[in-house]
Structure formats: C-alpha cells, structure tokens
Amino acid sequence: MIPTNPGQVRLPVTVRAGQTPQPQHPVKIDARELNFFYGEKRALENISLAIQSNVVTAFIGPSGCGKSTFLRTMNRMNDIIPGTRIDGALKIDGDDIYAPGVDVVQLRRRVGMVFQKSNPFPKSIFENVAYGLRINNMARSKSETAERVEESLRAAAIWEEVKDRLGESALSLSGGQQQRLCIARALAIKPEVVLMDEPASALDPIATQRIEELIYDLKKRYTIVIVTHNMQQAARVSDYTAFFWLGRLVESGRTDRMFTAPQEKLTEDYVTGRCG
C-alpha cells in the first residue's frame, strides 16, 4: 500500500546497512547526452549518468527499457551489431571511449563483462581462467599463470570448491559455480570495471546469495555495474540505483533513497509494483 505521505514509500525490501558510498569516490564512468540507435530506432535517449569508482551501481527497469543496451555501451559490445550508432559522450577516467583511434581490445581488458547465462568454454576449469592470460600475454611463465589462476578463483570465491579438480571440464560444474568461474575468468585479466548483465537470474536462491555476496565484496577492488530485474537484489547489493523506462533514464541516486523516497512518480510506481 502506498503511504499517505508521498515523500516516504514503504517497500518490502531491505537495503544493506552501511552500504551507501562516501562522497569522495571519484567518477569512473561518465555518460553525457548519450543516444544509441539500432538502425533508425533510438534505444537510448539523452542518457547522462556519472558512475563512481569502487561502488556497485544497479540498473533497474522493465524488459526492453534500454538498461542492458546502456551497459553494453560501456565496453562497446554493441559495436558487433550491424547498423548501430551512437552519439553523445561516454568517458572512462575522462577518456572518451568512442573517440577515433580507441583500441577496443584494450578497452575490453579494462572493462570486463559477465553475461546473464554462464558461458564457460568447453575446456578445463584451469584453462577457462588462463585463457585471457594466454591470449593477452599477461603471464610470463607457467608458474605465474598458475598463480594468477588461483588468485582469480579465490577472488571469485570458488577456489576451495575447485582446487582439487582444476583439470576437469568446466561444464561439470553447477550453474552457480559456472557463473563464479566466468567471474573469475573476467577478473583474471585485472579489469578496472566489471559489468554484470543479470548474473544471477538463472540461479537457485543459494547460488544467487553467493553471487550477491561476491558482488558486494568485489567493489573493494573494482567498479561494478549490474543490470537486474530483481529489485530486492538491487536493494541488497547496490550503493546506487538508476531507473530506466522506454530508453530514458528517469531517475538515479543512492539506493537507500531510491527505494524509500524516490523523487519521480514513475519511479515510485515502478518500485512499489504499480507499473512495469
């Protein structure tokens, strides 16, 4: 029920205590008047959003609202789709990633991606994590490769579960383990930003909890941006939330405020379940 006081919206969600970031975090990703087109169709309209470093930012909104499209602009994954174009500016650490001459391969080393469906390679657990190290020549010896693989698996909170079976196929892991392996694979090349597109949507509640705990822990070292349909999840893991609707950014701000006192009526209607 919507309370009589329009400034305070009561939601059946729990915002993690103490998760609100401090103001001193510098801006890592900065979008200004960003428009994105699939052919003649505009999928994103004048998006302006600053994302701080070492926090978790969640994108929420109904299906087809543009949140995944915007996520993929941050490492130029949309470039592989024919007929797409973009205008406006999107900067990481002050550098426009769509400027002429930008090395897209280098960009994707800096900005890792974890997809909705876990996609381990049909290789061993070890080789899945070592793959990026090998193709990017990021390890000088077998021992350094092994050290980096272990470091990444530990960072993804899966080392203890797989340390005695590194030679086994990654496809033998459970769904939740496969997703954490894919996170380890993304972390192995030491990105600065990790993008996650519905990383727990296909997982059971226990595996989802493990992923959420991992996301919350990873922000100590990485800037995390997550797309989720699950508002409970956004409230649990994120510091900031951005609400998208029909390709527009309706509102963004601290997660605790977005879920208790949103400024826009459309945001209030969405987070309370009255629309979307």
Salt bridges, closest charged atoms under 4 A:
ASP30 OD1 - ARG32 NH2 3.22
GLU45 OE2 - ARG42 NH2 3.54
ASP79 OD2 - ARG76 NE 2.69
ASP93 OD2 - LYS28 NZ 2.80
ASP93 OD2 - ARG110 NH2 3.18
GLU127 OE2 - ARG134 NH2 2.81
GLU144 OE1 - ARG140 NE 3.18
GLU150 OE2 - ARG154 NE 2.93
GLU151 OE2 - LYS190 NZ 2.92
GLU160 OE2 - ARG154 NH1 3.78
GLU160 OE1 - LYS163 NZ 2.86
GLU161 OE2 - ARG180 NH1 2.70
GLU161 OE2 - ARG210 NH2 3.26
GLU168 OE1 - ARG165 NE 3.13
GLU192 OE1 - LYS28 NZ 2.67
GLU192 OE2 - ARG110 NE 3.13
GLU198 OE2 - HIS229 ND1 2.27
GLU212 OE1 - ARG236 NE 2.74
ASP217 OD1 - LYS220 NZ 2.85
ASP217 OD2 - ARG221 NH2 3.32
ASP239 OD1 - LYS219 NZ 2.86
GLU251 OE2 - ARG257 NH1 2.89
ASP256 OD1 - ARG254 NE 3.13
ASP269 OD1 - LYS265 NZ 2.84
ASP269 OD1 - ARG274 NH1 3.99
